């Protein structure tokens, strides 16, 4: 309420000052008419004073329609009054030094003009304060928005952590019952094999296969839920050494498939070596599994792009239908209908796990493919802080890795 009174009072002060000068300007010539005649000098003073008063009245009337915030109307009025006070002070000082002719007329004219100059200065000052205040209000709003976003992020992180804990607990608790189901089915098959007909054996095989797939899904969910909480700290990691480890593990599979796997020199990146190994293992497994009728041909490379490295795993296999390319990174989505039968990624979560790992590293993963033309999986990882970092080694195997 006090602010409103101050704002209204500031504008009223301007209007009152303008009305005062208009009244004084109109009355001044009447005091200067000897013998009923109006003097020229009195008319000039009246015109200047009335003009200044009208300018103040118009400015005060238009003030709410300007870009000045109402709380700064008092600033404009203050400058008007300071202009009047300063001019009166100057004239009084001059009066002490020299004898001014018609000091009252000088005060009337010059103070009215000074009030108009003060109005202009006050308007400039009020606009500057308005911009500052609006900037402050905008910053406060941004801070509130930032605080709301941070709070939402915290709640989301807490929710994700609780969800991960739930998935981990549920998956962990489901392992033992599934192992028990599988064990008893196998025991049933061994103990009563001679008493079962072919249909019963087939049914048991289906049940054991389903239990094994369910076990694989549970293990995959456990790994998926532990990407963030169970991973190692990110640090300089020799991607070439990690890929060579994967290649050694795949040695017999590569030889059996008569595959050829080659790699460019791979760099040192900021990563969790265990999780990076898992990404390489999944992508290489996919490339070998979906090679079609020809022996698999796979090439792994890396290119520097700013502050990150873009890795590529290229195969010449059967490719991926376009309708699946945006879905294969979802949990339990498979690239092909034959994937379950092939035994590859029985948990159905391999690529989703790769995406989660890469995102934990601050990167992204995607695929480009055409049916019958093979597929290229790309993923990015942050480079190490060493600006001179570059490819550091080449992994080689007798199977043709170059």
C-alpha positions as CSV (number, residue, x, y, z in Angstrom):
1,X,0.0,0.0,0.0
2,X,2.8,2.4,0.8
3,X,4.4,1.6,-2.5
4,X,1.2,2.5,-4.3
5,X,0.9,5.7,-2.4
6,X,4.5,6.5,-3.3
7,X,3.9,5.8,-7.0
8,X,0.7,7.8,-7.1
9,X,2.3,10.6,-5.1
10,X,5.2,10.8,-7.5
11,X,2.9,11.3,-10.5
12,X,0.7,13.7,-8.6
13,X,3.8,15.8,-7.7
14,X,4.6,16.1,-11.4
15,X,1.1,17.1,-12.3
16,X,0.8,19.5,-9.4
17,X,4.1,21.2,-10.4
18,X,2.9,21.5,-14.0
19,X,-0.4,23.0,-12.9
20,X,1.5,25.4,-10.6
21,X,3.7,26.7,-13.5
22,X,0.7,27.0,-15.8
23,X,-1.2,29.1,-13.2
24,X,1.9,31.2,-12.4
25,X,2.5,31.8,-16.1
26,X,-1.1,32.9,-16.7
27,X,-1.1,35.2,-13.7
28,X,2.3,36.8,-14.3
29,X,1.3,39.2,-17.1
30,X,-1.5,40.5,-15.0
31,X,0.9,41.8,-12.4
32,X,2.9,43.6,-15.1
33,X,0.2,45.7,-16.8
34,X,0.7,49.3,-16.0
35,X,-2.3,51.4,-16.9
36,X,-4.1,48.3,-18.1
37,X,-1.6,47.4,-20.9
38,X,0.2,44.0,-21.1
39,X,3.9,44.3,-21.5
40,X,5.8,42.3,-24.1
41,X,8.3,41.0,-21.6
42,X,5.6,39.8,-19.3
43,X,4.0,37.9,-22.3
44,X,7.3,36.2,-23.1
45,X,7.7,35.0,-19.5
46,X,4.2,33.8,-19.5
47,X,4.6,31.8,-22.7
48,X,7.8,30.1,-21.4
49,X,6.4,29.3,-18.0
50,X,3.0,28.1,-19.3
51,X,4.8,26.0,-21.9
52,X,7.0,24.3,-19.3
53,X,3.9,23.7,-17.1
54,X,2.0,22.1,-20.0
55,X,5.0,19.9,-20.8
56,X,5.0,18.7,-17.2
57,X,1.3,18.1,-17.2
58,X,1.5,16.1,-20.5
59,X,4.5,14.1,-19.2
60,X,2.8,13.3,-15.9
61,X,-0.4,12.3,-17.8
62,X,1.6,10.0,-20.2
63,X,3.9,8.5,-17.6
64,X,1.7,5.4,-16.9
65,X,1.8,4.7,-20.7
66,X,5.6,4.6,-20.9
67,X,7.9,1.7,-20.2
68,X,8.7,3.0,-16.7
69,X,7.6,0.8,-13.9
70,X,5.1,2.5,-11.5
71,X,7.4,2.2,-8.5
72,X,9.8,4.6,-10.3
73,X,7.3,7.4,-10.9
74,X,8.7,9.0,-7.7
75,X,12.2,8.9,-9.3
76,X,10.9,11.2,-12.1
77,X,9.2,13.5,-9.7
78,X,12.3,13.7,-7.6
79,X,14.4,14.8,-10.5
80,X,11.9,17.5,-11.4
81,X,12.0,18.9,-7.9
82,X,15.8,18.7,-7.8
83,X,16.0,20.6,-11.0
84,X,13.8,23.4,-9.5
85,X,15.8,23.4,-6.3
86,X,19.1,23.5,-8.1
87,X,18.0,26.4,-10.3
88,X,16.6,28.4,-7.4
89,X,19.9,27.9,-5.5
90,X,21.9,29.1,-8.5
91,X,19.8,32.2,-8.9
92,X,20.1,33.0,-5.2
93,X,23.8,32.6,-5.4
94,X,24.0,34.9,-8.4
95,X,21.7,37.4,-6.6
96,X,24.3,37.6,-3.8
97,X,27.1,38.3,-6.3
98,X,25.3,40.7,-8.7
99,X,22.0,42.5,-8.7
100,X,19.7,40.6,-11.0
101,X,17.0,42.5,-12.8
102,X,13.6,41.2,-11.9
103,X,14.8,38.2,-9.9
104,X,11.2,36.8,-9.5
105,X,10.8,36.5,-13.2
106,X,14.1,34.8,-13.6
107,X,13.2,32.3,-10.9
108,X,9.8,31.7,-12.5
109,X,11.1,31.1,-16.0
110,X,14.4,29.3,-15.3
111,X,13.0,27.0,-12.5
112,X,10.1,26.0,-14.8
113,X,12.6,25.1,-17.6
114,X,14.8,23.3,-15.1
115,X,11.9,21.2,-13.9
116,X,11.3,20.1,-17.6
117,X,15.0,19.2,-17.8
118,X,14.7,17.3,-14.6
119,X,11.7,15.4,-15.9
120,X,13.8,14.3,-18.9
121,X,16.7,13.3,-16.7
122,X,14.3,11.5,-14.3
123,X,12.6,9.6,-17.1
124,X,16.0,8.4,-18.3
125,X,17.0,7.4,-14.8
126,X,13.6,5.7,-14.2
127,X,14.0,3.7,-17.4
128,X,17.4,2.5,-16.4
129,X,16.1,1.4,-13.0
130,X,13.2,-0.3,-14.7
131,X,15.5,-2.3,-16.9
132,X,17.6,-3.2,-13.9
133,X,14.6,-4.2,-11.9
134,X,13.2,-6.3,-14.8
135,X,16.5,-8.0,-15.1
136,X,16.6,-8.8,-11.4
137,X,13.0,-10.2,-11.6
138,X,14.0,-12.2,-14.6
139,X,17.0,-13.6,-12.8
140,X,14.9,-14.4,-9.8
141,X,12.5,-16.2,-12.0
142,X,15.3,-18.1,-13.7
143,X,16.7,-19.0,-10.3
144,X,13.4,-20.3,-9.2
145,X,13.1,-22.2,-12.5
146,X,16.6,-23.6,-12.0
147,X,15.8,-24.6,-8.4
148,X,12.6,-26.3,-9.6
149,X,14.5,-28.2,-12.3
150,X,17.2,-29.2,-9.9
151,X,14.6,-30.4,-7.5
152,X,12.8,-32.3,-10.3
153,X,16.2,-33.8,-11.3
154,X,16.9,-34.8,-7.7
155,X,13.5,-36.4,-7.4
156,X,14.0,-38.2,-10.7
157,X,17.4,-39.5,-9.7
158,X,16.0,-40.7,-6.4
159,X,13.2,-42.4,-8.3
160,X,15.7,-44.0,-10.7
161,X,17.8,-45.1,-7.8
162,X,14.8,-46.7,-6.1
163,X,13.8,-48.3,-9.3
164,X,17.3,-49.7,-9.9
165,X,17.3,-51.0,-6.3
166,X,13.9,-52.7,-6.9
167,X,15.0,-54.2,-10.2
168,X,18.2,-55.5,-8.6
169,X,16.4,-56.9,-5.6
170,X,13.7,-58.5,-7.7
171,X,16.1,-60.0,-10.2
172,X,18.4,-61.2,-7.4
173,X,15.6,-62.9,-5.5
174,X,14.3,-64.5,-8.7
175,X,17.6,-66.2,-9.5
176,X,17.3,-68.9,-6.9
177,X,13.8,-70.0,-7.8
178,X,14.7,-70.2,-11.5
179,X,17.8,-72.2,-10.8
180,X,15.7,-74.5,-8.7
181,X,13.1,-75.0,-11.5
182,X,15.9,-75.7,-14.1
183,X,17.7,-78.1,-11.8
184,X,14.6,-80.1,-10.9
185,X,13.6,-80.3,-14.6
186,X,17.0,-81.6,-15.5
187,X,16.9,-84.0,-12.6
188,X,13.4,-85.2,-13.7
189,X,14.8,-85.8,-17.2
190,X,17.8,-87.8,-16.0
191,X,16.0,-89.9,-13.4
192,X,12.9,-90.8,-15.5
193,X,14.3,-90.7,-19.0
194,X,13.6,-94.4,-19.6
195,X,9.9,-93.9,-18.5
196,X,9.2,-90.9,-20.7
197,X,8.0,-91.0,-24.3
198,X,9.3,-88.6,-27.0
199,X,6.6,-86.0,-26.3
200,X,7.4,-85.8,-22.6
201,X,11.1,-85.5,-23.4
202,X,10.3,-82.7,-25.8
203,X,8.1,-80.9,-23.3
204,X,10.9,-81.1,-20.7
205,X,13.4,-79.7,-23.2
206,X,11.1,-76.8,-23.9
207,X,10.7,-76.2,-20.1
208,X,14.4,-76.4,-19.5
209,X,15.0,-74.0,-22.4
210,X,12.5,-71.6,-21.2
211,X,14.0,-71.7,-17.7
212,X,17.4,-71.1,-19.1
213,X,16.2,-68.1,-21.1
214,X,14.4,-66.7,-18.0
215,X,17.7,-67.1,-16.1
216,X,19.5,-65.2,-18.8
217,X,16.9,-62.5,-18.7
218,X,17.2,-62.2,-14.9
219,X,21.0,-62.0,-15.2
220,X,20.7,-59.3,-17.9
221,X,18.3,-57.3,-15.7
222,X,20.8,-57.5,-12.9
223,X,23.6,-56.2,-15.1
224,X,21.3,-53.5,-16.5
225,X,20.3,-52.2,-13.0
226,X,24.0,-52.1,-11.9
227,X,25.4,-50.1,-14.7
228,X,25.5,-46.8,-12.7
229,X,25.9,-48.1,-9.2
230,X,28.1,-51.1,-9.9
231,X,30.5,-49.7,-12.4
232,X,34.1,-48.7,-11.9
233,X,35.2,-45.0,-11.9
234,X,35.8,-43.6,-15.3
235,X,39.5,-43.1,-16.2
236,X,42.0,-43.3,-19.0
237,X,41.4,-46.7,-20.7
238,X,43.3,-48.2,-23.6
239,X,40.5,-49.2,-26.0
240,X,42.9,-51.2,-28.1
241,X,43.9,-53.4,-25.1
242,X,40.2,-53.9,-24.1
243,X,39.3,-54.9,-27.7
244,X,42.2,-57.3,-27.8
245,X,40.9,-59.0,-24.6
246,X,37.5,-59.4,-26.2
247,X,39.1,-60.8,-29.4
248,X,41.1,-63.4,-27.4
249,X,37.9,-64.6,-25.8
250,X,36.2,-64.9,-29.2
251,X,39.1,-66.8,-30.7
252,X,37.5,-70.2,-31.1
253,X,34.2,-68.7,-32.3
254,X,36.0,-66.6,-34.9
255,X,38.0,-69.6,-36.1
256,X,34.9,-71.9,-36.2
257,X,33.1,-69.3,-38.4
258,X,36.1,-68.7,-40.6
259,X,35.6,-65.0,-39.7
260,X,37.9,-62.1,-40.4
261,X,38.0,-59.4,-37.8
262,X,40.2,-56.3,-38.3
263,X,40.7,-53.2,-36.3
264,X,42.2,-49.8,-36.8
265,X,44.5,-48.3,-34.1
266,X,42.2,-47.7,-31.2
267,X,42.7,-44.7,-28.8
268,X,42.9,-44.1,-25.1
269,X,39.5,-42.9,-23.8
270,X,37.9,-42.0,-20.5
271,X,35.9,-45.0,-19.7
272,X,35.2,-47.9,-17.4
273,X,37.3,-50.7,-18.9
274,X,34.9,-53.5,-17.8
275,X,31.9,-51.8,-19.2
276,X,33.7,-50.9,-22.4
277,X,34.7,-54.5,-22.8
278,X,31.0,-55.5,-22.5
279,X,30.1,-53.0,-25.3
280,X,32.7,-54.5,-27.6
281,X,31.7,-58.0,-26.7
282,X,28.0,-57.4,-27.5
283,X,28.6,-55.6,-30.8
284,X,31.2,-58.2,-32.0
285,X,28.8,-61.0,-31.0
286,X,26.0,-59.4,-33.0
287,X,28.3,-58.9,-36.0
288,X,29.4,-62.6,-36.0
289,X,25.8,-63.9,-35.4
290,X,24.2,-62.0,-38.3
291,X,26.7,-62.5,-41.0
292,X,24.4,-64.4,-43.2
293,X,25.6,-67.3,-45.3
294,X,29.0,-65.8,-46.0
295,X,31.9,-65.9,-43.5
296,X,31.7,-62.9,-41.2
297,X,33.8,-59.8,-42.0
298,X,34.0,-57.2,-39.2
299,X,36.0,-54.1,-38.9
300,X,36.4,-51.9,-35.8
301,X,37.6,-48.3,-36.1
302,X,37.7,-44.9,-34.2
303,X,37.7,-41.3,-35.4
304,X,38.4,-38.2,-33.3
305,X,35.5,-35.7,-33.3
306,X,36.3,-32.7,-31.0
307,X,36.4,-33.8,-27.4
308,X,35.2,-37.4,-28.1
309,X,36.0,-40.4,-30.1
310,X,33.5,-42.0,-32.4
311,X,33.9,-45.8,-32.5
312,X,32.4,-47.9,-35.3
313,X,31.8,-51.7,-35.6
314,X,31.1,-52.5,-39.3
315,X,29.9,-55.9,-40.6
316,X,28.9,-57.2,-44.0
317,X,26.0,-59.2,-42.7
318,X,22.3,-59.4,-43.3
319,X,21.6,-55.8,-42.1
320,X,18.7,-54.5,-40.0
321,X,15.3,-53.6,-41.2
322,X,14.6,-49.8,-40.9
323,X,11.6,-50.4,-38.7
324,X,13.8,-52.0,-36.0
325,X,16.7,-49.5,-36.1
326,X,15.0,-47.2,-33.5
327,X,13.8,-50.0,-31.3
328,X,16.7,-52.4,-31.0
329,X,18.1,-50.4,-28.1
330,X,15.0,-50.9,-26.0
331,X,14.9,-53.5,-23.3
332,X,13.9,-57.0,-24.6
333,X,13.7,-55.8,-28.2
334,X,15.6,-58.0,-30.7
335,X,17.1,-57.2,-34.0
336,X,15.6,-60.3,-35.8
337,X,12.9,-62.9,-35.1
338,X,15.6,-65.6,-35.4
339,X,17.7,-64.1,-32.5
340,X,16.1,-66.3,-29.8
341,X,16.7,-69.4,-31.9
342,X,20.3,-68.5,-32.6
343,X,21.1,-68.3,-28.9
344,X,22.6,-64.8,-29.3
345,X,21.8,-62.4,-26.4
346,X,19.3,-64.7,-24.8
347,X,18.5,-62.1,-22.2
348,X,17.2,-59.8,-25.0
349,X,18.8,-56.8,-23.3
350,X,22.3,-56.6,-24.9
351,X,21.9,-53.5,-27.0
352,X,19.9,-51.8,-24.3
353,X,22.7,-52.5,-21.9
354,X,25.2,-51.0,-24.4
355,X,23.1,-47.9,-24.7
356,X,23.0,-47.5,-20.9
357,X,26.7,-48.0,-20.6
358,X,27.5,-45.5,-23.3
359,X,25.1,-42.9,-21.8
360,X,26.8,-43.4,-18.4
361,X,30.0,-42.3,-20.2
362,X,28.3,-39.2,-21.6
363,X,28.2,-40.6,-25.2
364,X,25.5,-42.0,-27.5
365,X,25.1,-45.1,-29.6
366,X,23.2,-45.6,-32.9
367,X,23.1,-47.9,-35.9
368,X,23.1,-47.3,-39.7
369,X,22.1,-50.2,-41.9
370,X,20.4,-51.5,-45.0
371,X,19.0,-55.0,-45.4
372,X,21.5,-57.2,-47.2
373,X,24.2,-54.5,-47.0
374,X,25.4,-55.1,-43.4
375,X,25.2,-52.8,-40.4
376,X,27.5,-50.2,-38.7
377,X,27.1,-49.5,-35.0
378,X,28.5,-46.2,-33.8
379,X,29.1,-45.1,-30.3
380,X,31.0,-42.1,-28.8
381,X,33.2,-41.9,-25.7
382,X,35.0,-38.9,-24.2
383,X,38.6,-38.4,-25.0
384,X,41.2,-38.2,-22.3
385,X,42.3,-34.7,-21.1
386,X,45.7,-35.2,-22.8
387,X,45.4,-33.0,-25.9
388,X,48.1,-35.1,-27.6
389,X,46.1,-38.3,-27.2
390,X,45.8,-40.4,-30.3
391,X,45.7,-44.0,-31.4
392,X,48.1,-46.0,-29.3
393,X,48.1,-49.6,-30.4
394,X,46.9,-52.1,-32.9
395,X,45.6,-55.5,-31.9
396,X,46.6,-58.4,-34.2
397,X,45.5,-62.0,-34.5
398,X,46.4,-64.7,-36.9
399,X,42.9,-64.7,-38.3
400,X,43.6,-61.5,-40.3
401,X,43.2,-58.7,-37.8
402,X,45.2,-55.7,-39.1
